[in-house]
Amino acid sequence: MKPIYLDHAASTPVHLEVAEVMMKIMTEQLGNASSVHAFGRSAKKIINGARDAISSYLGCSPDEWVFTGGGTESDNLALFGAAHSRKGGHIITTAIEHHAVLHACEELEKEGYSITYLPVDQTGRVALKDLEAALRDDTFLISVMFANNEVGTVQPIEEIGRLAREKGILFHVDAVQALGSIPISLSSLPVDYMSFTAHKINGPQGIGGLYVRRGAPLHPRLYGGSQERGRRAGTENLAGAAGFAKAVELAAKGRAVRNEESLALRNRLLERLDQGIGQDSYKINGNAEHGLTHITNISFPGVRTDVMLMNLDMEGIAASSGSACTSGSLEISHVLRAMNLADDQLSSAIRFSTGLGNTSEEMEHVARKIETIFNRLRIKG
């Protein structure tokens, strides 16, 4: 069987229709969108068209959308952009955020801002009572991810947003992993900033976006030009923006079917594992009720994560231990640690994430290989 890619939560293959849109621009379009001649105006039309399309699908105004270089920049722009619009204060986030948020918060702490890292339960979900208890008179920003990239747990974003609005607190949401899986209407969500990226929805790498509610403060991080209404300097990525817009269109139109297919793939994998190694031989990490269907985080107690991943890779199966930004490290996932899982779960967790191109036959093949690897390593142990 050909190699099997089960790491779509890290990055997805570019959809053919997205690639076609981008290739046309890269081979036919000249000019800088900031130039005033005909070529520049044509380039500007592409950027504005992409902005209009994305904002339409996400339910916001085009002037509330800022193109960035990806999800990490979008997170940083939101956090530093909100923080640097004032001096000092208190920020609340969670212990399971992506490092783009956590490391940004660490830097803000060095600058004198106070940060509270909320705990989560054993399924990775935040409790509203903990958030309320953490509020202070100087709290000005809350940052909570929509859906976790390692275990797929979805947070109560609307409830958190309503609380933030009641208290007059800005609210940022990292929706990088949620886009394409969860319906998002920014006009109705009580959110001030929301981060996105294209390469999680079969779009290109290196292009992202940040929703900034009209009136929300945003101090720029980059200087040198007036692009993006002065909020993000730099020559616009024409092909990337157009590819992102096409990817959002395809994701929005195919969301229901894709979620059904990913749930079927997940169920087939688990059914085959039940038959092969038995339910007692593995544990699923995450929230069964509030979770993304395409991410399945499984612990195989008795078999170390790195050993299982290496053996799977030798069989042509690509999975991961969690975030791609830290996959080169053998450290235990900060997400799983925050969930207070047992040691044998922490040291044996594997993330399988499905997407475009995966089939039921592949799930059966993966389960069979896991069974072989698991039994061989367990016997040796």
Backbone torsions as a table, in degrees:
resi	resn	phi	psi	omega
1	MET	NA	145.2	179.3
2	LYS	-65.8	161.0	178.6
3	PRO	-53.6	143.7	-177.0
4	ILE	-113.3	123.7	-177.5
5	TYR	-100.2	111.4	178.8
6	LEU	-123.7	46.2	179.2
7	ASP	-132.6	41.3	-178.2
8	HIS	-67.5	-20.5	177.1
9	ALA	-70.8	-20.1	176.8
10	ALA	-84.4	-48.9	176.4
11	SER	-166.9	145.9	-176.2
12	THR	-108.5	155.6	174.9
13	PRO	-67.4	144.1	179.7
14	VAL	-71.4	129.3	178.5
15	HIS	-66.0	143.5	-177.8
16	LEU	-56.4	-41.4	-179.7
17	GLU	-66.3	-32.9	176.7
18	VAL	-66.9	-46.4	-179.9
19	ALA	-60.8	-37.9	-179.8
20	GLU	-65.5	-42.3	177.8
21	VAL	-61.6	-45.0	-178.0
22	MET	-67.9	-41.7	-179.1
23	MET	-62.0	-39.4	179.1
24	LYS	-61.0	-42.4	-179.8
25	ILE	-69.9	-42.9	-177.5
26	MET	-66.9	-26.9	-177.6
27	THR	-100.4	-15.7	-175.4
28	GLU	-120.6	-21.8	-173.9
29	GLN	-95.7	128.1	173.2
30	LEU	-111.9	164.2	170.1
31	GLY	101.9	158.6	177.3
32	ASN	-103.6	132.0	-176.0
33	ALA	-62.4	-13.3	178.7
34	SER	-91.8	-6.7	179.8
35	SER	-79.4	151.8	-174.8
36	VAL	-95.5	-8.7	-179.8
37	HIS	-77.8	179.9	-174.1
38	ALA	-59.5	-39.4	179.7
39	PHE	-64.5	-40.5	178.5
40	GLY	-66.1	-41.0	179.1
41	ARG	-64.6	-36.9	177.5
42	SER	-64.9	-41.4	177.9
43	ALA	-65.0	-40.9	179.1
44	LYS	-62.0	-36.3	179.5
45	LYS	-62.9	-36.2	178.3
46	ILE	-66.2	-45.8	179.3
47	ILE	-62.4	-46.5	-179.4
48	ASN	-65.7	-36.0	177.5
49	GLY	-64.7	-41.7	177.8
50	ALA	-65.2	-41.3	179.2
51	ARG	-63.2	-44.1	179.9
52	ASP	-62.1	-42.9	-177.7
53	ALA	-65.4	-47.4	-178.4
54	ILE	-64.2	-46.6	-178.6
55	SER	-64.2	-32.1	177.8
56	SER	-65.3	-45.1	-179.5
57	TYR	-69.8	-29.1	-178.0
58	LEU	-95.4	-3.8	175.5
59	GLY	74.4	40.2	175.8
60	CYS	-133.8	173.8	177.5
61	SER	-82.9	146.6	179.3
62	PRO	-54.9	-33.8	-178.4
63	ASP	-76.2	-2.9	176.5
64	GLU	-97.0	3.5	-177.2
65	TRP	-109.1	129.4	178.0
66	VAL	-120.3	121.7	174.9
67	PHE	-75.1	138.4	179.1
68	THR	-131.5	-175.9	178.8
69	GLY	-88.2	2.4	179.6
70	GLY	150.0	-177.5	-176.8
71	GLY	-64.0	-39.2	-179.3
72	THR	-62.4	-45.5	178.3
73	GLU	-64.7	-38.2	179.6
74	SER	-62.2	-43.5	177.3
75	ASP	-62.4	-46.1	-179.5
76	ASN	-63.9	-42.1	-179.8
77	LEU	-62.1	-40.0	-180.0
78	ALA	-66.1	-49.1	-175.4
79	LEU	-69.7	-51.9	179.3
80	PHE	-70.0	-33.9	180.0
81	GLY	-63.8	-38.7	177.6
82	ALA	-76.0	-43.0	-176.5
83	ALA	-66.2	-42.9	-175.6
84	HIS	-78.1	-0.7	173.4
85	SER	-82.5	-1.2	179.2
86	ARG	-148.6	176.8	178.4
87	LYS	-114.5	116.6	176.2
88	GLY	72.0	175.6	179.6
89	GLY	128.7	-175.4	-171.5
90	HIS	-117.0	133.9	179.1
91	ILE	-120.7	138.7	176.0
92	ILE	-114.1	130.5	173.2
93	THR	-138.7	-166.3	-179.8
94	THR	-120.8	163.0	-178.3
95	ALA	-75.5	-8.1	-175.8
96	ILE	-112.6	15.6	179.4
97	GLU	-66.1	161.7	172.2
98	HIS	-63.7	152.5	-178.2
99	HIS	-63.4	-18.9	175.6
100	ALA	-62.3	-30.0	176.0
101	VAL	-88.7	-47.5	-176.4
102	LEU	-61.8	-45.3	-179.5
103	HIS	-69.9	-32.6	174.9
104	ALA	-64.3	-41.2	178.4
105	CYS	-65.3	-36.9	177.0
106	GLU	-62.0	-40.0	177.6
107	GLU	-66.7	-38.6	178.9
108	LEU	-66.7	-33.0	175.2
109	GLU	-61.3	-39.8	179.0
110	LYS	-64.3	-26.9	179.6
111	GLU	-84.9	-2.3	176.3
112	GLY	107.6	-1.8	176.7
113	TYR	-78.1	149.7	178.6
114	SER	-98.4	132.6	-176.5
115	ILE	-122.6	134.1	171.3
116	THR	-112.3	128.8	179.1
117	TYR	-105.4	106.1	-176.2
118	LEU	-68.3	144.2	174.7
119	PRO	-79.0	168.8	174.7
120	VAL	-130.5	164.1	177.1
121	ASP	-81.8	-173.5	-175.1
122	GLN	-72.3	-4.7	174.8
123	THR	-103.1	-1.0	178.9
124	GLY	88.1	18.8	-176.0
125	ARG	-107.8	141.2	179.8
126	VAL	-82.5	143.4	176.8
127	ALA	-98.8	130.9	-179.4
128	LEU	-59.6	-33.4	-179.8
129	LYS	-64.3	-34.0	177.5
130	ASP	-69.2	-37.7	178.2
131	LEU	-65.8	-46.3	179.9
132	GLU	-60.7	-40.2	-179.2
133	ALA	-66.6	-25.0	-177.2
134	ALA	-85.7	-12.8	-177.4
135	LEU	-63.9	140.0	177.8
136	ARG	-129.5	169.0	179.7
137	ASP	-63.3	-28.6	-177.6
138	ASP	-101.2	12.5	176.4
139	THR	-69.2	122.7	-178.6
140	PHE	-121.6	-11.4	-176.9
141	LEU	-148.1	136.7	172.2
142	ILE	-121.3	134.6	178.5
143	SER	-130.3	113.1	-178.9
144	VAL	-134.9	130.2	-179.1
145	MET	-72.4	148.8	-178.9
146	PHE	-69.3	-50.5	-179.6
147	ALA	-141.6	136.2	-175.8
148	ASN	-74.5	138.4	-176.5
149	ASN	-78.1	-14.4	-178.2
150	GLU	-100.3	-41.1	-177.7
151	VAL	-116.5	-8.1	175.3
152	GLY	82.3	1.7	-177.7
153	THR	-63.9	132.8	-179.3
154	VAL	-99.1	133.4	-176.9
155	GLN	-92.1	158.3	179.3
156	PRO	-77.4	70.4	-172.1
157	ILE	-62.9	-43.4	-178.5
158	GLU	-62.5	-42.7	-179.8
159	GLU	-64.7	-42.9	178.6
160	ILE	-63.9	-42.0	-179.4
161	GLY	-62.9	-40.6	178.9
162	ARG	-64.1	-40.4	177.8
163	LEU	-63.5	-42.9	179.5
164	ALA	-61.7	-42.6	179.8
165	ARG	-63.2	-41.8	-179.9
166	GLU	-60.2	-34.5	-176.2
167	LYS	-93.8	-2.5	-179.1
168	GLY	71.4	32.0	-177.5
169	ILE	-107.1	137.1	177.1
170	LEU	-68.4	146.6	-176.3
171	PHE	-131.3	121.7	176.5
172	HIS	-110.8	138.0	178.7
173	VAL	-126.8	125.4	172.0
174	ASP	-84.8	105.5	-177.4
175	ALA	-107.0	22.0	-177.3
176	VAL	-55.7	-45.1	-177.5
177	GLN	-85.7	-18.1	-177.3
178	ALA	-82.8	-29.7	-177.1
179	LEU	-57.7	130.1	-179.4
180	GLY	92.8	-15.8	-179.8
181	SER	-113.7	-30.4	-177.5
182	ILE	-120.5	132.7	176.9
183	PRO	-60.7	132.0	-178.4
184	ILE	-127.2	119.7	175.1
185	SER	-124.4	97.8	-173.6
186	LEU	-65.7	-22.9	179.7
187	SER	-70.2	-22.0	-178.5
188	SER	-108.6	-18.6	179.7
189	LEU	-78.5	136.2	178.3
190	PRO	-80.3	69.3	-175.3
191	VAL	-129.5	143.5	179.5
192	ASP	-101.4	-32.5	178.5
193	TYR	-138.4	139.7	175.2
194	MET	-143.0	129.4	-175.4
195	SER	-98.7	142.3	-179.0
196	PHE	-140.5	162.9	170.4
197	THR	-147.5	157.0	-173.8
198	ALA	-85.3	-30.7	-169.1
199	HIS	-77.9	0.9	173.1
200	LYS	-92.0	-7.7	-177.3
201	ILE	-126.3	36.8	178.3
202	ASN	66.7	30.0	173.2
203	GLY	-107.4	-176.2	-177.8
204	PRO	-76.5	155.3	171.3
205	GLN	-78.3	155.9	175.1
206	GLY	86.0	14.0	175.8
207	ILE	-141.2	131.9	179.6
208	GLY	-143.4	-169.8	179.7
209	GLY	-157.2	156.4	176.5
210	LEU	-131.5	123.8	171.1
211	TYR	-80.7	129.3	176.8
212	VAL	-126.2	109.8	-179.1
213	ARG	-56.4	137.3	179.5
214	ARG	-55.2	122.8	-179.2
215	GLY	100.5	-16.4	178.8
216	ALA	-74.0	137.4	-178.4
217	PRO	-68.5	144.1	177.4
218	LEU	-153.2	99.4	176.7
219	HIS	-79.3	125.7	-176.3
220	PRO	-65.5	152.9	177.3
221	ARG	-102.4	-24.2	-178.6
222	LEU	-116.1	143.5	-179.9
223	TYR	-128.4	153.4	179.0
224	GLY	137.8	-11.1	-179.3
225	GLY	-166.3	170.3	-177.3
226	SER	-102.3	15.0	-179.2
227	GLN	-59.9	158.1	179.3
228	GLU	54.1	42.0	178.5
229	ARG	57.4	34.2	177.7
230	GLY	78.5	7.3	-175.9
231	ARG	-95.8	-20.1	-179.3
232	ARG	-153.3	97.0	-177.9
233	ALA	-70.8	151.1	177.2
234	GLY	131.4	144.7	179.1
235	THR	-60.2	132.0	-175.5
236	GLU	-68.4	146.0	177.1
237	ASN	-88.6	92.7	-173.7
238	LEU	-60.6	-55.0	-177.6
239	ALA	-63.1	-40.0	179.8
240	GLY	-63.4	-43.9	-179.8
241	ALA	-64.2	-44.2	179.0
242	ALA	-65.6	-38.8	176.9
243	GLY	-65.7	-38.5	177.6
244	PHE	-61.6	-46.0	-179.1
245	ALA	-60.5	-42.8	179.1
246	LYS	-66.0	-39.0	179.1
247	ALA	-64.7	-40.4	177.8
248	VAL	-63.3	-42.3	178.4
249	GLU	-59.2	-49.1	-178.8
250	LEU	-65.1	-39.7	179.9
251	ALA	-64.9	-41.7	-179.1
252	ALA	-66.4	-44.6	-177.7
253	LYS	-70.1	-31.7	-175.2
254	GLY	-104.8	11.0	-172.9
255	ARG	-59.2	-49.7	-175.6
256	ALA	-61.2	-47.3	180.0
257	VAL	-63.9	-42.6	-178.3
258	ARG	-63.9	-39.6	178.3
259	ASN	-65.6	-38.7	177.0
260	GLU	-63.7	-42.7	-179.2
261	GLU	-66.6	-41.4	-179.6
262	SER	-68.6	-34.1	175.9
263	LEU	-66.3	-40.0	177.9
264	ALA	-63.9	-39.8	178.6
265	LEU	-65.6	-43.1	178.6
266	ARG	-60.7	-47.2	-178.9
267	ASN	-62.6	-37.9	180.0
268	ARG	-66.1	-40.9	178.1
269	LEU	-61.2	-46.1	-177.9
270	LEU	-69.1	-39.1	177.8
271	GLU	-60.7	-43.0	-179.1
272	ARG	-70.2	-33.8	175.5
273	LEU	-67.0	-38.8	177.1
274	ASP	-59.1	-41.8	-179.6
275	GLN	-70.7	-35.1	-174.4
276	GLY	-85.1	-54.8	-176.3
277	ILE	-112.7	-10.9	177.6
278	GLY	89.1	147.8	-177.2
279	GLN	-60.3	-29.6	-177.0
280	ASP	-76.4	-7.7	-176.1
281	SER	-92.9	-6.0	179.1
282	TYR	-146.3	161.4	179.6
283	LYS	-133.3	137.0	178.6
284	ILE	-93.1	129.6	-179.4
285	ASN	-102.9	125.9	-179.0
286	GLY	139.0	-169.4	-177.5
287	ASN	-110.8	116.0	-175.8
288	ALA	-65.7	-31.0	-176.9
289	GLU	-88.8	-39.1	-177.4
290	HIS	-117.9	84.2	-178.1
291	GLY	-154.7	157.9	175.6
292	LEU	-76.8	139.9	-175.7
293	THR	-76.1	-21.6	-174.3
294	HIS	-92.4	-3.7	178.4
295	ILE	-113.2	124.1	177.0
296	THR	-129.6	112.5	179.7
297	ASN	-101.8	118.4	-173.7
298	ILE	-124.6	133.1	172.4
299	SER	-100.2	138.1	176.5
300	PHE	-118.2	79.9	-176.2
301	PRO	-50.0	133.2	-179.1
302	GLY	102.0	-14.0	178.4
303	VAL	-126.4	115.3	-177.3
304	ARG	-62.2	147.2	-179.1
305	THR	-53.9	-50.5	-176.3
306	ASP	-63.9	-34.7	179.9
307	VAL	-69.6	-43.7	178.8
308	MET	-64.2	-44.0	-179.6
309	LEU	-62.5	-40.9	179.7
310	MET	-64.1	-42.3	179.5
311	ASN	-68.8	-38.5	176.1
312	LEU	-63.7	-42.4	179.6
313	ASP	-61.9	-38.6	177.7
314	MET	-64.5	-23.9	177.7
315	GLU	-92.0	4.7	178.7
316	GLY	82.4	22.9	-178.7
317	ILE	-114.5	122.0	-178.7
318	ALA	-100.6	113.1	173.6
319	ALA	-128.9	-168.7	-179.4
320	SER	-151.5	172.6	176.5
321	SER	-97.3	-1.4	180.0
322	GLY	149.1	-134.6	-176.7
323	SER	-61.3	134.4	178.5
324	ALA	-64.5	-24.5	-178.4
325	CYS	-70.2	-16.3	179.8
326	THR	-127.0	10.8	-174.4
327	SER	-67.4	-16.6	177.4
328	GLY	-79.4	-4.4	-178.8
329	SER	-105.1	148.4	178.3
330	LEU	-93.4	8.2	179.6
331	GLU	-67.0	148.1	176.0
332	ILE	-65.8	140.0	-179.6
333	SER	-55.7	131.8	177.2
334	HIS	-66.9	-26.2	178.4
335	VAL	-67.5	-49.2	-179.0
336	LEU	-66.6	-36.2	176.1
337	ARG	-61.5	-43.4	-178.7
338	ALA	-64.6	-25.3	179.0
339	MET	-81.5	-2.8	177.4
340	ASN	56.4	45.9	177.5
341	LEU	-78.9	161.5	178.2
342	ALA	-64.2	154.3	-176.7
343	ASP	-57.0	-39.6	-178.1
344	ASP	-69.8	-23.8	174.3
345	GLN	-77.5	-39.7	-179.6
346	LEU	-61.7	-40.5	-172.5
347	SER	-87.7	0.7	-174.5
348	SER	-133.1	18.5	-173.8
349	ALA	-83.3	137.4	177.2
350	ILE	-129.2	136.1	175.7
351	ARG	-102.2	122.6	173.1
352	PHE	-108.9	123.8	179.6
353	SER	-131.6	126.0	-173.2
354	THR	-100.3	167.9	179.4
355	GLY	-178.7	-153.8	-175.9
356	LEU	-52.7	122.8	176.0
357	GLY	100.3	-17.6	-179.4
358	ASN	-74.6	147.9	-176.6
359	THR	-130.9	164.3	177.0
360	SER	-62.4	-37.0	179.0
361	GLU	-62.8	-35.9	177.4
362	GLU	-66.0	-39.3	179.7
363	MET	-62.8	-40.4	178.2
364	GLU	-64.9	-41.3	178.9
365	HIS	-63.9	-44.1	179.4
366	VAL	-61.4	-44.4	179.9
367	ALA	-61.6	-40.4	178.8
368	ARG	-64.0	-41.7	179.7
369	LYS	-67.3	-39.4	176.6
370	ILE	-60.9	-43.1	178.7
371	GLU	-58.3	-46.5	-179.8
372	THR	-63.1	-47.1	-179.4
373	ILE	-64.4	-45.8	-177.8
374	PHE	-60.4	-48.4	-178.7
375	ASN	-65.9	-39.2	179.5
376	ARG	-64.8	-45.6	-178.2
377	LEU	-73.1	-32.8	178.2
378	ARG	-68.1	-38.3	177.7
379	ILE	-64.6	-43.2	179.2
380	LYS	-63.9	-36.4	-179.7
381	GLY	-67.0	NA	NA
